[in-house]
Amino acid sequence: MGMAKVTRNYQITLPKDARKLFSINVGDTLLVSLREEGLVIKKFEENVINEAAGTWKKVKDSVEYVRGMRAEYEKRAKRLGI
């Protein structure tokens, strides 16, 4: 890859090979995450948000739904000895 220098406005220019490899274009949104080894920058795919939209429509009570998921996990963990 390449190196990027931080400007006085805390901006960076992504190296050309990285932009080409990950198809990053003007106007794209990048997700910056903190990891133990440092920063990770990924191209944010908006279709992930659109695909997830409406997935909770069938759930009447989200608190009860999450409690049920936790109970299922606890049963599996107990069965597996975790």
Contacts in CASP RR format, 6 or more apart in sequence:
PFRMAT RR
TARGET T0000
AUTHOR 0000-0000-0000
METHOD contacts of the structure
MODEL  1
MGMAKVTRNYQITLPKDARKLFSINVGDTLLVSLREEGLVIKKFEENVIN
EAAGTWKKVKDSVEYVRGMRAEYEKRAKRLGI
1 15 0 8 1.000
1 17 0 8 1.000
1 18 0 8 1.000
2 15 0 8 1.000
2 17 0 8 1.000
2 18 0 8 1.000
3 15 0 8 1.000
4 12 0 8 1.000
4 13 0 8 1.000
4 14 0 8 1.000
4 15 0 8 1.000
5 12 0 8 1.000
5 13 0 8 1.000
6 12 0 8 1.000
14 24 0 8 1.000
18 24 0 8 1.000
19 25 0 8 1.000
22 43 0 8 1.000
23 43 0 8 1.000
24 30 0 8 1.000
24 43 0 8 1.000
28 43 0 8 1.000
28 44 0 8 1.000
29 43 0 8 1.000
29 44 0 8 1.000
29 46 0 8 1.000
30 41 0 8 1.000
30 42 0 8 1.000
30 43 0 8 1.000
30 44 0 8 1.000
31 41 0 8 1.000
31 42 0 8 1.000
31 43 0 8 1.000
31 44 0 8 1.000
32 39 0 8 1.000
32 40 0 8 1.000
32 41 0 8 1.000
33 39 0 8 1.000
33 40 0 8 1.000
33 41 0 8 1.000
33 42 0 8 1.000
34 40 0 8 1.000
56 62 0 8 1.000
59 65 0 8 1.000
76 82 0 8 1.000
END
